[in-house]
Each structure stands twice: as structure tokens, then as C-alpha cells.
Amino acid sequence: MYIDAHVHFRDFNQRHETVAHGLEVALDSGVDAVFDMPNTDPPILTSDAVIARLKLAQDAKVKNVFYGLYVGLTADPEQVKRAVDISREFSQVVGMKLYAGHSVGELGVTKEEDQYMIYETLTREGYDGVLAVHCEKEAFMDAKVWNHQQPITHCFARPEKAEIESVKDQLAFARKTKFTGKLHLTHISSPVAVDLVAEAKKQGLDVSSGICPHHFIYDWNQMHDQEGVLWKMNPPLREPASRERVFQYLQEGKIDWIETDHAPHPLDYKTGKTIDKDGKPLHMSGIPGIAWWPLFAEFLRKNEFSDQQIEDLTFNNILKRFNLSLDKSRRKIKDHRADYPFDPYKKMAEELKW
């Protein structure tokens, strides 16, 4: 009934969300497919890592959920070439992932010349699959602005400008290299960025975008609350006017699909009670999302999205983009929201009496 094209099941050396548990939650939440991101510990960069990851999914024995995954890309041209070979070898590799700005993990490829090289190399190798990009440009971010005692400063440290400029870069690289793949811009959150993508589509560029529920349901006022640090994510929540505009764009069909960016962490990792290897308190970015899919669909219905719109945004458009063949399921839902230490959508659920 749903496809979640953007999840972080962690596992490997991060045991607070395993592939097995994530697939179980997906199954019970009506999700028919998940696409797992490569910024794990260690990251998914090689065929050995892909094999290990697929074994975790196989051992989970959740047969009714398709497990797809992305291979991460680095500034090493040889690794990019090998990634293309991996995508051709394993049918469950659904695409490549480029982190154009640092987020969780160490996969940031932040130099423009390195990003351009990736497009150029993929095109030279004849890659025609999906290239998903995390768009935040380092030149417009300032980590020094972040103050954990004032969580909203995270929104200022990673402003909309960083996303907009990175989107401009990716569109330019795709044009200049005559990119042979399908460009996808993940978790789009800026209305200006949506406008840029819409214009690029009109000009014939093969590009799509996804949006997370948190970016069209909530704005940065969540960060003013006592528990504001729990809402720290990349890209961050935006100002109310931006939130309203991107939701309007979602209704108008200017955004291709919804993806959760499911990224759970223990509360101690979010609130600074755990110390990192450098002796600094951790305030990890990311919130859970996959257990709330039925609630997201209800939210859309309450906001006058048609059944066809909902089906397109949560299933059909993703299926077509990734050229997959999957049947929509209709199964009994089991609530897994309590599996996670933080319920980011509790307020909305109360309003919808869900």
C-alpha cells in the first residue's frame, strides 16, 4: 500500500534500529517496499557491504516487504565505477546516493569538482538508474551557529539557502554532463528548490523530488518547545511560510512523492547525554517515521487529497521511477509507534483522533 523510498535502518555497528526490526515495522505498517540509505557504520560502498546488508534482510524473513538499498558514492572515481558495476550485479540495489553536504556519517562529498566528477563518471559508465542527492551546500552552512540550549539555531546553521544553492548545483551538473541517469532530490524542503526542479522538468531534465512528512506537517516552531532538540534533522524544519508553500506544492503535484527519512536514535543520542569520541555531547539528527504511514495517509485525506493523489504520492510514482514491479498490499495494521522512544507525530495523531 506504501513505498518508503528513504529509510535508515542503521544496523551493522549501530544496533538501535536493525534491518530485521525495520522490516517488521514496515510489514505491520502497510509498507510494501523500503529503500535503505548507505550512510551506515560502516557505509555501504562495496559489493561486500551490499552482500552483508542483503543477508540481514534475508535473515529477517519478512517476505512481503521488498528491501532495496542505495550504494553510497565518494570522491574516488574508481569507487564510483565500482558502484555502477554493483548496481548491475544486484537487483536490490535501487540507486546511488550522493551526500552533497555532510549529514549523519562520513559520506559527504562537498567539493563541487568532486560532485561534477561523479555525474561525469556515472554518465561515462552508461549508468541509467537513480542518483539520489542530499542537497545542502557546505558554503552556506555554519556549524558555529548551532547551540544545543537553543535548538532552533540548527535551522539557522543549515538555512534554506544551503539547499537552494545545492539544488542549483545538481541541476547544472546534470545538464553539463548530459547525465544519463535519473536525478532524484531527496527530502526537499524549500519552495524555491521545488520551483527550480519544476522549471528543470519543463526544460526536459529527468529529475524528481521527494518530501518528508515532517517538512509539510510541521515548521521550526517545534524547535522552540522544551523538547525542541528532538526535532533536530537534516535538512532542518523550515519557517512557517515555507512549510505552507511546500505543502501547497505537494497538493498541486509539483513534488513527486513522500518519503519518511526514517532515522531513529536513542533519546540519549538526541539529547546530549551520550558523549562522542571527541568528548562532545551527541545531538544526533533524525526522527522515526515508518510506523506512521497510515497516519500520513489519513492526514492527506483530511486535507482533501484524493485517493488517487495519495496512491500516486505514496506508491505509484515511486514504482514507476524505479521501474519496479510490486503489488499493493491490503493487510491488517499493527501499531509500532511505541517501539520508538520519541513520537514526533503525537500532536497530529491527537488532532486526527487516530
KOLVO-864202 format. One line per field, with one value per residue (C-alpha): y, x, z; residue number from 0. Coordinates in Angstrom, 1 decimal. Each point is the difference from the previous one (the first is absolute). Layout:
# residues N
c2 (Y ...) $
c1 (X ...) $
c3 (Z ...) $
nr (NUM ...) $
This chain:
# residues 354
c2 (0.0 2.3 0.2 1.8 1.0 1.5 -1.9 -0.4 -3.5 0.6 -3.5 -1.2 1.9 2.1 -2.4 2.4 -0.8 -3.3 -1.0 -2.8 2.3 2.6 -2.5 -1.3 3.5 0.6 -3.2 0.9 3.6 -0.9 0.7 -2.2 1.2 1.9 1.5 0.1 2.7 -0.6 2.3 -3.0 -0.9 -1.2 1.6 -1.9 0.6 -3.5 -3.2 -1.7 2.6 -0.5 -3.8 0.4 2.4 -2.3 -2.9 2.0 0.5 -3.7 -1.2 2.3 -2.3 2.8 -1.2 2.5 3.1 0.7 1.1 2.3 2.0 2.7 -0.1 3.0 2.1 1.6 2.3 -3.0 -0.5 -3.7 -0.5 1.7 -2.4 -3.0 1.3 -0.1 -3.7 -0.7 1.5 -2.3 -3.1 0.3 0.5 1.3 3.0 2.6 2.9 2.1 2.6 3.2 2.1 3.4 1.2 -1.7 -1.6 -3.1 -2.1 0.8 -0.1 3.7 0.9 3.7 1.3 1.1 -1.5 -3.4 0.2 0.8 -3.0 -2.3 1.1 -0.2 -3.4 -1.5 1.3 -1.3 -3.4 0.1 0.0 0.4 -0.6 2.4 2.4 1.3 3.1 1.6 3.7 2.2 2.2 0.3 3.5 1.2 -1.9 1.1 -2.6 2.7 1.4 -3.2 0.2 -3.0 2.2 1.8 -2.9 2.4 1.2 -3.3 1.5 3.0 -2.0 -1.9 2.6 -0.3 1.7 -3.0 -2.3 2.4 0.5 -3.7 -0.7 2.5 -1.8 -3.4 1.2 1.7 -3.1 -2.2 2.4 0.5 -3.7 -1.0 -2.3 -3.4 -0.9 1.1 2.8 0.0 2.7 -1.4 1.6 3.3 2.6 3.4 1.4 1.7 -3.3 -1.5 2.8 -0.7 -3.7 0.9 2.3 -2.6 -2.5 2.4 0.3 -3.8 -1.0 -3.5 1.0 -0.8 1.1 -1.5 1.7 -1.3 0.3 2.0 2.7 0.5 -0.6 2.0 3.1 1.2 1.1 -3.6 1.0 2.6 -2.7 -1.5 -3.1 1.9 -1.8 -3.2 1.7 0.5 -1.4 0.6 2.0 1.7 1.1 3.3 3.2 -0.1 1.7 -2.5 -2.9 1.3 0.5 -3.4 -1.6 2.0 -1.3 -3.5 0.4 1.5 -3.0 1.8 -2.5 -3.6 -2.0 -0.2 -1.7 -0.1 0.2 -2.4 0.5 -1.1 0.6 -0.7 3.0 0.2 0.5 2.8 1.9 0.0 -2.5 -2.2 1.3 -0.5 -1.1 3.6 0.5 2.1 -0.6 -1.7 1.7 -2.3 1.1 -2.0 -1.2 -3.2 -0.2 -3.4 -1.1 3.1 -0.7 -0.6 3.3 1.9 -1.4 1.1 3.5 0.3 -1.2 2.6 2.6 -0.9 -2.0 -2.4 -3.8 0.1 2.8 -1.9 -3.2 1.8 1.8 -3.1 -2.8 0.5 2.8 -1.8 -3.3 1.6 2.0 -3.1 -2.3 -2.5 -2.5 -0.3 -0.7 2.3 -1.9 0.3 -1.4 0.6 2.8 -0.6 3.2 0.2 3.6 -1.0 -1.8 3.3 2.2 3.2 0.4 3.0 -0.1 -0.3 3.4 -0.7 -3.4 1.6 2.6 -2.7 -2.2 -2.8) $
c1 (0.0 3.0 3.6 2.5 2.8 2.2 0.7 3.0 0.0 3.5 1.0 3.6 1.7 -3.1 -2.4 -2.7 -1.9 0.6 -1.0 -2.1 -1.9 -0.4 -1.5 -2.3 -1.3 -0.3 -2.1 -2.3 -0.4 -1.2 3.3 0.8 3.5 2.8 3.2 2.8 2.6 3.8 1.3 0.2 3.0 1.9 -1.6 -1.3 2.7 1.1 -1.5 0.9 -2.0 -2.9 0.2 0.1 -3.0 -2.1 0.8 -1.4 -3.2 -0.1 0.5 -2.9 -2.4 -2.5 -1.1 -2.7 2.2 2.5 3.3 2.0 3.1 2.2 3.7 1.9 2.3 3.4 2.5 1.9 -0.7 0.9 -2.6 -2.6 0.8 -0.2 -3.4 -1.4 1.2 -1.7 -3.3 0.1 0.9 -2.7 -3.6 -0.8 2.4 -2.6 2.4 3.0 0.1 2.1 0.2 0.8 0.3 1.0 -2.8 0.0 3.1 3.1 -1.3 0.0 1.4 0.1 2.3 -1.7 2.7 -0.5 -3.8 0.5 2.4 -2.7 -2.5 2.6 1.2 -3.5 -0.8 3.2 -0.8 -3.5 -1.8 -3.7 -1.4 -1.0 2.5 -1.5 1.6 0.0 0.1 1.6 3.0 2.8 0.9 -3.4 0.0 1.6 0.4 1.1 -3.6 -1.2 -0.8 -1.6 -1.5 -1.9 -1.0 -1.5 3.6 0.4 -2.5 2.2 3.2 -1.4 -2.2 -2.2 2.7 2.2 -2.6 -0.8 3.6 0.7 -3.1 1.3 3.3 -1.5 -2.3 3.0 2.2 -2.7 -0.4 3.7 0.9 -3.2 -0.6 -1.4 -1.6 -3.1 0.8 -2.0 0.2 -0.8 -2.0 -0.6 -1.1 0.4 -2.8 2.8 1.6 -3.3 -0.3 3.5 -0.9 -3.3 1.8 2.7 -2.8 -1.5 3.4 0.1 2.3 -0.8 -0.3 -2.3 -0.4 -1.3 -1.3 -0.1 -3.2 1.8 0.8 -3.6 -1.7 2.2 2.1 2.9 -2.3 0.4 3.6 -1.1 -1.6 1.7 0.7 1.1 3.3 -2.0 -1.0 3.6 0.3 1.7 -1.2 -1.7 -3.6 -0.7 -1.8 -3.9 -0.3 2.3 -1.8 -3.4 1.4 1.5 -3.2 -1.9 2.5 -0.5 -3.8 0.7 2.1 3.3 1.7 0.2 -0.4 0.1 3.0 0.4 3.8 -0.7 3.1 -0.5 2.5 -0.1 -1.1 3.5 1.4 -2.4 0.2 3.7 0.2 2.3 3.5 1.7 3.6 1.2 -1.5 -2.9 -3.7 -1.9 -3.1 -0.7 -2.1 -3.0 -3.5 -1.9 -2.7 -0.8 -2.5 -2.2 -0.9 -3.7 -0.1 1.6 -2.6 -2.8 1.6 -0.1 -3.6 -1.0 1.7 -2.1 2.6 -1.9 0.5 1.8 2.4 0.8 0.7 2.2 2.0 0.5 0.3 -0.5 2.5 2.8 -0.8 0.2 3.2 1.9 -1.5 -1.2 -2.8 -1.8 -3.5 -1.9 -0.8 -3.1 0.8 -0.9 2.0 1.9 1.1 3.7 0.2 0.9 3.1 1.7 1.0 -1.3 -3.4 0.5 -3.6 -1.8 -1.5 -1.4 -1.3 -1.9 -1.5 -1.1 -1.2 2.1) $
c3 (0.0 0.6 -1.2 2.2 -2.3 2.8 3.3 2.2 1.6 1.5 1.2 -0.5 2.9 0.8 1.7 1.0 -3.3 -1.7 -3.5 1.5 2.3 -2.7 -2.4 2.7 0.6 -3.7 -0.4 2.8 -1.1 -3.5 -1.7 -3.0 -0.7 1.7 -1.5 2.6 0.0 -0.1 2.8 2.4 2.2 -2.0 -3.1 -3.0 -2.6 -1.2 -1.2 3.3 1.9 -2.3 0.4 3.8 -0.1 -2.2 2.4 2.9 -2.0 -1.1 3.6 1.2 -2.0 -0.7 -3.3 -0.9 0.2 -2.9 1.5 -2.4 0.8 -1.3 -0.5 1.3 -2.2 0.9 -1.6 -1.4 -3.7 0.3 2.8 -2.1 -2.9 2.3 1.3 -3.5 -0.3 3.3 -1.1 -3.0 2.0 2.7 -0.9 3.5 -0.4 -1.0 -0.5 1.0 2.8 0.0 3.1 -1.3 3.6 3.1 2.0 2.3 -0.8 -2.1 -3.6 -0.7 -3.5 0.5 -2.8 -3.2 -2.2 1.8 -0.4 -3.7 -0.4 1.4 -2.7 -2.7 1.1 0.3 -3.5 -1.5 1.5 -1.5 3.3 -0.6 3.5 2.9 1.5 3.2 1.5 3.4 -0.9 2.5 -1.0 2.6 -1.0 1.3 3.2 3.3 2.8 2.4 0.0 1.6 3.7 1.6 2.7 -2.8 -2.4 -2.6 -0.7 -2.0 -2.5 -0.4 -0.2 -3.0 -1.7 -3.1 -2.0 0.5 -1.6 -2.8 -1.1 0.1 -2.1 -2.5 -0.1 -0.6 -2.8 -1.6 0.3 -1.5 -3.0 -0.6 0.0 -1.9 2.9 -1.1 3.3 1.9 2.4 3.2 2.7 3.4 2.8 -1.8 2.5 -1.7 -2.3 -2.1 -0.5 -1.1 -2.5 -1.4 -0.5 -1.7 -2.4 -0.7 -0.8 -2.5 -1.7 -0.4 2.9 1.4 3.7 2.9 3.6 3.2 3.2 3.6 2.0 2.7 -2.6 -1.1 3.3 2.5 -0.1 2.1 2.9 1.1 0.9 2.5 2.3 3.0 -2.1 -3.1 -0.2 -0.8 -3.3 -1.2 -3.5 -3.3 -1.8 2.9 0.4 -1.8 0.8 0.0 -3.4 -1.7 1.6 -1.3 -3.5 -0.4 1.2 -2.6 -2.6 1.2 -0.6 -3.4 -1.1 -0.2 2.4 -1.2 3.2 3.7 1.8 3.7 0.5 2.9 2.3 3.6 2.8 3.7 2.0 1.6 -3.5 -0.7 3.3 0.6 2.8 -2.1 -0.7 -3.4 -0.7 0.3 3.4 -1.3 0.8 -2.8 -1.5 -2.9 -2.9 -1.1 1.1 -0.4 -2.7 -1.4 2.6 -0.7 -3.7 0.6 2.0 -2.9 -2.4 2.4 0.2 -3.7 -0.2 2.6 -2.1 -3.1 -1.9 -2.2 0.3 -3.4 1.2 3.1 -1.9 -2.5 2.7 2.2 -2.5 -3.8 -0.7 1.8 -1.7 -3.4 0.7 1.2 -2.6 2.5 -0.1 3.3 1.1 2.4 3.2 2.2 3.4 3.6 1.6 3.3 1.8 0.6 1.1 3.5 -1.2 -0.3 3.0 -1.7 -1.8 -2.3 -1.3 3.4 -0.3 -3.5 1.0 2.9 -2.3 -2.5 2.9 -1.4) $
nr (0 1 2 3 4 5 6 7 8 9 10 11 12 13 14 15 16 17 18 19 20 21 22 23 24 25 26 27 28 29 30 31 32 33 34 35 36 37 38 39 40 41 42 43 44 45 46 47 48 49 50 51 52 53 54 55 56 57 58 59 60 61 62 63 64 65 66 67 68 69 70 71 72 73 74 75 76 77 78 79 80 81 82 83 84 85 86 87 88 89 90 91 92 93 94 95 96 97 98 99 100 101 102 103 104 105 106 107 108 109 110 111 112 113 114 115 116 117 118 119 120 121 122 123 124 125 126 127 128 129 130 131 132 133 134 135 136 137 138 139 140 141 142 143 144 145 146 147 148 149 150 151 152 153 154 155 156 157 158 159 160 161 162 163 164 165 166 167 168 169 170 171 172 173 174 175 176 177 178 179 180 181 182 183 184 185 186 187 188 189 190 191 192 193 194 195 196 197 198 199 200 201 202 203 204 205 206 207 208 209 210 211 212 213 214 215 216 217 218 219 220 221 222 223 224 225 226 227 228 229 230 231 232 233 234 235 236 237 238 239 240 241 242 243 244 245 246 247 248 249 250 251 252 253 254 255 256 257 258 259 260 261 262 263 264 265 266 267 268 269 270 271 272 273 274 275 276 277 278 279 280 281 282 283 284 285 286 287 288 289 290 291 292 293 294 295 296 297 298 299 300 301 302 303 304 305 306 307 308 309 310 311 312 313 314 315 316 317 318 319 320 321 322 323 324 325 326 327 328 329 330 331 332 333 334 335 336 337 338 339 340 341 342 343 344 345 346 347 348 349 350 351 352 353) $
